[in-house]
Amino acid sequence: MIAARALAPKLKPPLRTRSAHGFASLDPFVKDIASVQPTFPLASKNVKILKEPTDFYAELLSLIRRARRRLFISSLYIGHSETELFQTLNDALNQNQTLTLDLHLDALRSTRPGPDSPALSLLPLIDKFPGRVKVHLFRSPTLRGLMKTVVPRRFDEGWGTWHAKVYGADDEVILSGANLNESYFTNRQDRYIHIEKQPQLADYCFSFLQTCAAYSYKLKSLPPGSSSLPYDLIWDNHAVSHPRILKAAQKDLRALQASFHKDYPFDENAETMIAPIIQSQPLGMREEERSFLHLFAHLKRQTITRYEKPHMDLTSGYFGLHRPYQRFVIDSGIDCRILVASPEANGFLGSKGLSGLIPEAYTLLEKRFWNKVLKAKRQWHTEGGGGIELREWRKDGWTYHAKGVWVSPSGHEPPLMTLFGSTNLNSRSAHLDTELSFILVTKSMFLRKQLAAEVNRLRIPSTRVGTKTWAQEDRRVRLLTRALVGLGVQDML
C-alpha cells in the first residue's frame, strides 16, 4: 500500500578545470545511482548543515511551531521526560485545528516496561487530538517463533529496530541520525541537515513513512482499569499478519521507489541532487549495500590515475564496519580517514550487565580492522598523507553518535558528496535495522565548503590510534567480551 506521495588539510584550488555541467569526477557514480534510485534537485541556499545538538533541538522546535498542514516525525524513540518537546507539539496542534501529527517509532524501544516507557508519554496527545495524532510502532519481524518467547525483554531489541530519523513539517525536513531525548539535544554529537522549501523531498519522506506505517502497530489509548496497561498495540493491516510481512512490504517499498523514480526524472543540470536509500533486510530492501558497491567500484577506477586519486572521510559512533565495506575501503586504494567514538565517548560506557561490555567489543573490532589495514600495507603515511587513518573522538562529558561518508576529488578539495542519515554503516544496519539514509551530491562550492567545515569540526577533538593504543592497559579486552564477539554478537552491535 503506497500512501500519499584532527582537521582536514588546508583547501587549495582545484588542480584541474572541471565540467560546469556535471558532478565532476563523480559523474559516472551519480548516473548509476540516478538510474535506480529516486532523485530530487535541491538549491544549496535551502540546505543548512547544523553544528551542535543545541542547534538541532532549537531548529526542531522551530520546525514544529512553523507547521501548518502536517508534522511527520520518525525516530527510534522519544524520551519520556521531554516535556518541552511534548508541550511544543501540543501547542502546535492546539493553535492549528487542521494540523496532523504522524509519529513513527520503534515498538520495542517505545514500550519498555516501567514508568519511563515512552508510550505512556504519548497517550495524552492521542487522547487530546483523536484522529489528528497517530503513533505508528514498527516491530522488526526478525525475532519470531520460539526465539521471541525465550529472548528476555531486555535483549529483544538486538534483533532489529525501526531506526529511520526524519523530522518533517509541511515542505521541510531535518535529516539526522539523532534520536529524541535530552542527550541528543545537549551533549551527544550527531549530524543534522536541514532542507527547506523542498516539497518533492518532503512528500517522499512522508510517503516512505506512510508505506512503512502499513506494517506497523498503532498505539491506542485504553480506558482506565480496562487493562494492566493504559494502552494497546493494534494491528490493522488485514492483508498480512505480523511477522509475515516481508514480501508485501518489499513489494510496496519497491513500488514506492519506482513511482518517485518515474515521476521525478533525474535532472543532470541540478546544482545539488539528493537520493534516498532504504536499507532493511527484514523488509527485503538492500539499497545502501548496492549504493556502496557502485561508489567503491567507481572510486577504485578513479585511483588508476593518481592525479585524480579520490579522498574519503568516514565516521560512525559504532565502529563495527560492515565486512564488505571494510573490504571496499582496504581494496579500493583510496585515501580514507576514519573517525570513531573512543570508549569514553561510547553511549554504553558504564552500562550495567552485558551492555557494559560494548565499548570493549568496539575496541576489539577496531583492532581487528586495523590489523587488516596493516596486512594490506594501507596504513596512513605520516609524511605527505595517504592510506587509511583511524582516529577516535573524545570530548569531556560528551558522547559520539555521528555517522556518514564524505567524498572529495582529492585530499586538497572540499567534498562533492556525502552520505548521511540513520545508518551506522555496520553489520547491524545492514542486516537487522530498518534504515533511511541519503546521498547528496553537489556542484555548489558554497555547500561543498559547508561539508568540509563539518568534517573539520568533527575531527577537532580526535586523536590518531593504532597498534600502541590497544596495547594500553585501559584498552584490555576481557575474555567474556571476546567470547561474545566470537559467538556473533558483533552483528547486533
C-alpha positions in Angstrom: 0.0 0.0 0.0 1.6 3.3 -1.1 0.4 6.3 0.8 0.2 9.9 -0.5 3.0 10.9 -2.2 42.1 16.5 13.6 41.4 19.0 10.9 41.3 18.4 7.2 44.2 19.5 5.0 44.0 23.2 4.1 41.9 23.5 0.9 43.7 24.5 -2.3 42.3 25.5 -5.6 41.2 22.5 -7.8 44.1 21.0 -9.7 42.1 20.8 -12.9 39.2 22.6 -14.5 36.1 20.5 -14.1 32.9 20.3 -16.0 30.4 23.0 -15.1 27.5 20.8 -16.2 28.2 17.6 -14.3 29.3 16.4 -10.9 32.9 16.4 -11.9 34.7 13.1 -11.1 31.5 11.6 -9.6 29.5 11.8 -12.8 29.5 8.1 -13.6 28.5 7.2 -10.0 25.7 9.8 -10.0 24.4 8.4 -13.2 24.5 4.9 -11.8 22.6 6.0 -8.7 20.1 8.1 -10.7 19.3 5.1 -12.9 17.9 3.1 -10.0 17.1 5.5 -7.1 14.6 8.4 -6.8 16.5 11.7 -7.0 15.4 15.2 -6.2 17.1 18.5 -7.2 18.0 21.0 -4.4 19.1 24.6 -4.2 22.2 24.9 -2.0 20.7 28.1 -0.4 18.0 25.8 1.1 20.4 23.4 2.6 21.8 24.1 6.1 24.2 21.9 8.0 23.6 22.3 11.7 26.6 22.1 14.1 25.6 21.2 17.6 22.9 19.2 19.5 21.5 22.5 20.8 21.2 23.8 17.2 19.3 20.6 16.3 16.9 21.0 19.2 16.3 24.7 18.6 15.6 24.1 14.9 13.4 21.1 15.7 11.2 23.2 18.0 11.0 26.0 15.4 10.0 23.5 12.7 7.2 22.2 14.8 6.0 25.7 15.5 6.0 26.6 11.8 4.0 23.6 10.8 0.6 24.3 9.2 -0.5 21.1 7.4 1.4 18.1 8.6 4.1 17.0 11.0 5.8 13.7 10.4 8.4 12.6 12.9 10.4 9.4 12.7 12.9 8.3 15.4 13.9 5.2 17.4 12.1 6.7 20.4 11.1 9.9 22.2 12.4 10.2 25.7 9.6 10.1 28.3 10.9 13.3 30.1 11.0 15.6 27.1 8.3 17.8 28.4 9.2 20.9 26.3 9.0 18.8 23.1 5.7 17.3 24.0 4.3 20.8 25.0 5.5 22.3 21.7 3.7 19.5 19.8 0.6 20.1 21.9 0.7 23.9 21.3 1.1 23.5 17.6 -1.9 21.1 17.4 -3.9 23.5 19.6 -3.2 26.5 17.5 -3.9 24.9 14.1 -7.0 22.7 14.0 -6.1 21.3 10.6 -2.6 20.2 11.6 -1.9 16.4 11.8 0.9 14.6 13.5 2.3 11.2 12.5 4.9 9.7 14.8 6.9 6.6 13.6 8.8 4.9 16.4 10.2 1.5 17.3 7.7 -0.7 19.1 10.1 -2.5 21.5 12.0 0.6 22.4 8.8 2.6 23.0 7.1 0.0 25.2 9.9 -0.9 27.6 8.3 -2.0 30.9 8.2 0.6 33.7 7.0 4.1 34.4 9.6 5.6 32.0 8.1 3.8 29.0 7.9 6.4 26.1 4.4 5.0 25.1 2.9 6.4 28.3 4.1 9.9 27.4 2.4 9.7 24.0 -1.1 8.8 25.3 -2.1 12.4 26.3 -1.6 13.6 22.7 -3.6 10.7 21.3 -6.4 11.3 23.8 -6.5 15.1 23.2 -6.3 15.1 19.4 -8.2 11.9 18.3 -7.8 11.3 14.5 -5.2 14.0 14.2 -2.4 12.3 16.1 -1.3 8.8 15.0 1.5 6.8 16.6 2.9 4.0 14.4 5.1 1.5 16.2 7.2 -0.8 14.0 8.3 -4.1 15.3 11.0 -6.0 13.3 9.8 -9.4 12.1 13.2 -10.9 12.6 12.6 -12.0 16.2 9.8 -14.6 15.9 8.6 -18.0 16.8 10.3 -19.8 19.7 13.1 -17.1 19.9 10.5 -14.4 20.5 9.3 -16.3 23.6 12.7 -17.2 25.1 14.7 -14.0 24.5 14.5 -11.7 27.6 12.7 -8.4 27.1 16.0 -6.6 27.9 17.6 -8.0 24.8 14.9 -8.3 22.2 15.9 -5.0 20.5 19.1 -6.8 19.5 17.2 -8.5 16.6 16.4 -5.2 14.9 14.7 -1.9 15.4 13.0 0.9 13.5 16.0 3.3 13.0 14.9 5.9 10.4 15.3 9.5 11.6 13.2 12.1 9.8 11.8 15.3 11.3 9.4 16.9 8.8 6.9 19.7 8.7 5.0 20.7 5.5 7.7 21.1 2.9 10.9 21.0 5.0 12.8 18.2 6.7 15.7 17.8 9.2 17.5 14.6 8.3 19.8 13.2 11.0 21.0 10.2 13.0 19.8 11.7 16.3 17.0 10.4 18.4 14.7 12.5 20.6 15.9 12.7 24.2 17.9 15.0 26.3 21.4 13.8 25.5 20.8 14.2 21.7 19.8 17.8 22.5 22.7 18.7 24.7 25.9 16.6 24.6 25.6 13.7 22.1 27.2 14.7 18.8 25.5 13.7 15.6 24.9 15.1 12.1 21.9 17.3 11.1 21.0 18.6 7.7 18.0 20.9 7.4 16.4 21.2 4.0 13.8 23.9 3.4 11.3 24.6 0.5 11.6 21.2 -1.0 8.0 19.7 -1.4 9.2 16.8 -3.5 11.6 15.5 -0.9 9.2 16.2 1.9 6.5 14.3 0.0 8.9 11.4 -0.5 9.8 11.2 3.2 6.1 11.4 4.2 5.2 8.6 1.7 8.0 6.4 2.8 6.8 6.7 6.4 3.2 6.1 5.5 4.2 3.0 3.5 6.0 1.5 6.5 3.1 2.5 8.7 1.0 -0.1 7.0 3.4 -2.7 8.5 3.4 -1.1 12.0 1.2 -1.4 15.1 -0.9 1.6 16.1 -0.7 2.9 19.7 -4.2 3.0 21.2 -5.2 4.5 24.5 -7.4 2.3 26.7 -9.9 3.4 29.4 -8.6 3.4 33.0 -8.8 0.0 34.6 -9.6 -1.9 31.5 -6.2 -3.5 31.3 -2.9 -3.8 33.2 -1.5 -1.2 30.8 -3.3 2.0 29.7 -2.6 1.3 26.1 -2.8 -1.4 23.4 -1.0 -2.1 20.2 -3.4 -2.6 17.3 -2.5 -4.4 14.0 -4.9 -3.0 11.4 -3.4 -4.4 8.2 -5.9 -7.1 7.2 -3.9 -8.2 4.1 -1.0 -9.6 6.1 -0.2 -10.6 9.7 2.9 -9.9 11.7 5.6 -11.2 11.4 4.9 -12.5 7.9 5.3 -9.1 6.3 8.5 -9.3 4.2 7.1 -10.0 0.8 4.2 -7.5 1.0 6.4 -4.8 2.5 9.2 -5.3 0.0 6.6 -5.1 -2.9 5.3 -1.8 -1.6 8.6 -0.2 -0.9 9.9 -1.2 -4.3 6.8 0.3 -5.8 7.3 3.5 -3.8 10.9 3.8 -5.1 9.8 3.1 -8.7 7.0 5.6 -8.5 9.1 8.5 -7.3 11.9 7.5 -9.8 9.4 7.7 -12.6 7.6 10.9 -11.5 10.8 12.9 -10.8 13.4 12.2 -13.5 17.0 12.9 -12.8 17.9 16.5 -13.6 21.6 16.5 -14.6 21.6 20.3 -14.6 20.7 20.5 -11.0 23.1 22.3 -8.7 22.6 19.7 -6.0 21.0 16.3 -6.0 19.7 14.1 -3.2 18.8 10.4 -3.4 17.1 8.5 -0.6 18.3 4.9 0.0 16.4 2.3 2.1 18.2 -0.5 3.9 16.1 -3.1 5.7 17.0 -6.7 5.3 13.9 -7.6 7.4 11.8 -5.9 4.6 13.9 -7.1 1.7 15.5 -3.7 0.9 19.3 -3.5 0.5 19.8 -0.2 -1.4 22.6 1.0 0.9 24.7 -2.0 0.1 24.1 -1.6 -3.6 24.9 2.1 -3.5 28.2 1.4 -1.7 29.1 -1.2 -4.3 28.6 1.3 -7.0 30.5 4.0 -5.1 33.6 2.0 -4.3 33.7 0.4 -7.8 33.7 4.0 -9.2 36.4 5.2 -6.7 38.6 2.2 -7.4 38.6 3.2 -11.1 39.5 6.7 -10.1 42.6 5.6 -8.3 44.1 4.4 -11.6 45.2 8.0 -12.2 47.0 9.1 -9.1 46.5 12.7 -10.2 42.8 12.2 -9.6 43.0 10.0 -6.6 39.8 10.5 -4.5 39.7 11.1 -0.8 37.1 9.8 1.6 36.2 10.6 5.2 34.1 8.0 7.0 32.6 8.2 10.5 30.5 6.0 12.8 29.8 6.2 16.5 29.6 2.4 16.5 32.5 1.1 14.5 31.6 -2.4 13.6 32.0 -1.6 10.0 30.1 -4.0 7.7 32.6 -6.5 6.4 32.0 -5.8 2.7 32.6 -2.1 3.5 35.9 -3.0 5.2 37.0 -4.8 2.1 35.9 -1.9 -0.1 37.9 0.6 1.9 41.0 -1.5 2.0 41.0 -2.9 -1.5 39.9 0.3 -3.4 43.2 2.1 -2.9 41.6 5.4 -2.0 42.8 7.6 0.8 40.4 7.2 3.7 40.3 8.9 7.1 38.0 7.1 9.6 36.7 8.7 12.8 35.0 6.6 15.5 34.0 7.0 19.1 36.6 6.5 21.8 35.4 4.2 24.7 34.8 7.3 26.8 32.5 8.7 24.0 30.5 5.5 23.6 27.0 5.8 24.9 27.2 2.4 26.6 30.1 3.2 28.8 29.2 2.4 32.4 26.1 0.5 31.5 25.0 -2.4 33.7 25.3 -6.0 32.7 26.4 -7.2 29.3 25.8 -3.7 27.8 28.8 -2.5 29.8 31.0 -4.7 27.6 30.0 -3.0 24.4 32.8 -0.3 24.4 35.3 -3.2 24.8 33.7 -5.0 21.9 34.2 -2.0 19.7 37.9 -1.8 20.8 38.3 -5.4 19.6 36.6 -4.7 16.3 38.7 -1.6 15.8 41.9 -3.6 16.5 40.9 -6.4 14.1 40.1 -3.9 11.3 43.5 -2.2 11.9 45.3 -5.5 11.6 43.7 -5.9 8.2 44.9 -2.5 7.2 48.4 -3.3 8.3 48.4 -6.6 6.5 47.5 -4.8 3.3 50.1 -2.1 4.0 47.5 0.6 3.7 48.2 2.5 7.0 48.3 6.3 6.8 51.7 7.8 5.7 52.7 10.4 8.2 54.8 12.2 5.6 52.6 13.5 2.8 49.5 11.7 3.9 47.7 8.9 2.0 46.4 5.5 3.0 43.9 4.7 5.8 43.9 6.7 9.0 41.9 5.7 12.2 41.1 8.3 14.8 39.0 8.3 18.0 36.7 11.1 19.0 36.7 12.2 22.7 35.3 15.3 24.3 34.8 15.6 28.0 31.3 15.0 29.1 30.1 14.1 25.6 29.3 11.0 23.6 29.6 10.5 19.8 26.8 9.3 17.5 27.7 10.9 14.1 27.8 8.7 11.1 28.3 9.0 7.3 30.7 9.4 4.4 32.2 12.4 2.6 33.9 12.0 -0.8 36.3 14.6 -2.3 38.1 14.6 -5.7 41.4 14.8 -3.8 42.7 15.4 -0.3 43.0 19.1 -1.1 39.5 19.8 -2.3 36.2 20.0 -0.4 33.7 17.1 -0.6 31.4 16.7 -3.7 29.3 14.1 -2.0 28.1 13.0 1.4 26.1 10.0 2.7 24.1 10.7 5.9 21.0 9.6 7.7 20.3 6.8 10.2 22.8 4.1 9.1 25.8 3.3 11.3 27.5 1.6 8.4 27.8 -1.6 10.5 26.6 -5.1 10.2 23.5 -4.3 12.4 22.4 -1.6 10.0 23.0 -3.9 7.0 21.2 -6.9 8.4 18.8 -6.1 11.3 17.6 -2.4 11.5 15.3 -0.5 9.1 17.3 2.5 7.9 16.7 5.5 5.7 19.8 7.4 4.5 20.6 9.9 1.8 23.2 10.5 -0.8 23.8 14.2 -1.5 26.0 15.3 -4.4 26.6 19.0 -5.2 28.4 21.3 -7.6 27.9 24.3 -5.2 31.2 25.5 -3.8 29.1 27.2 -1.0 27.7 23.8 0.1 31.0 21.9 -0.5 32.7 24.3 1.9 29.9 23.6 4.4 30.6 19.9 4.1 34.4 20.5 4.5 33.7 22.6 7.6 31.5 19.8 9.0 34.4 17.2 8.7 36.8 19.7 10.2 34.6 20.3 13.3 34.1 16.6 13.9 37.8 15.8 13.6 39.0 18.5 16.1 38.5 16.6 19.3 40.1 13.4 18.0 43.5 11.6 18.2 45.1 9.1 15.8 45.1 5.5 17.1 47.0 2.3 16.2 48.7 -0.8 17.5 50.2 1.0 20.5 46.7 2.2 21.5 45.3 -1.3 22.0 48.4 -2.4 24.0 47.5 0.0 26.8 46.1 -1.5 30.0 42.9 0.5 29.9 42.1 -0.9 26.4 42.4 -4.5 27.5 39.5 -6.7 26.2 38.2 -9.3 28.7 37.8 -12.9 27.7 34.0 -12.7 28.1 33.8 -9.9 25.6 36.0 -11.9 23.1 33.7 -14.9 23.6 30.5 -12.9 22.9 32.0 -11.3 19.8 33.1 -14.8 18.7 29.6 -16.0 19.0 28.4 -13.4 16.6 27.2 -10.7 18.9 29.2 -8.2 16.8 26.4 -8.3 14.2 24.0 -6.9 16.8 26.2 -4.0 17.9 
